Amino acid sequence: MSYKTNVMRILDQHKISYRSYDYSKTGALGGEEVAAALNENPLQVFKTLVTRSKSKEYYVFVIPVVNELNLKKAAAAVGEKSIEMIKQKELLPLTGYVHGGCSPIGMKKAFPTVFHCTAENFGTILFSAGKVGYQVEVNIRDLKNILNYTLADVAE
């Protein structure tokens, strides 16, 4: 693929190996549609969700597309009483990404990030490359150098 997103440039800068996918011509929107368009296991394709706690801190959760974020488990994982999803209109000004193209890599500001614990079960996982229609596939362990993340059971 000749097209490079900011996420791909960051991975290149840090010499992190990845595969990139362009599904922009498929019309796939939801995570499960994206997994099907890429012919990938939907448990291995992750979505990036941004939340805000009662204490007004922001947290990023990266979970399989087939799951929903469990807000109670997510709050516990980051030591907060409660969290809620941010409104869609807040996403772009906060992260620099649009809905459907949000990646845990390359946000305007680094927020505490939690990957669902199943991410470690796979050699690689896929998530948004920072633009709708593009995904990257990486080994989660390779992200330790560029992303301050933890693993926890935060989905249902």
Secondary structure, DSSP 8 states (H G I E B T S, - for coil): -----HHHHHHHHTT---EEEE-TTTT--SHHHHHHHTT--TTTBEEEEEEEETTS-EEEEEEETTS-B-HHHHHHHTT-S-EEE--HHHHHHHHS--TT---SSS-SS---EEEEGGGGGSS-EEEE-SSTTEEEEE-GGGGGGT--EEEE--B-
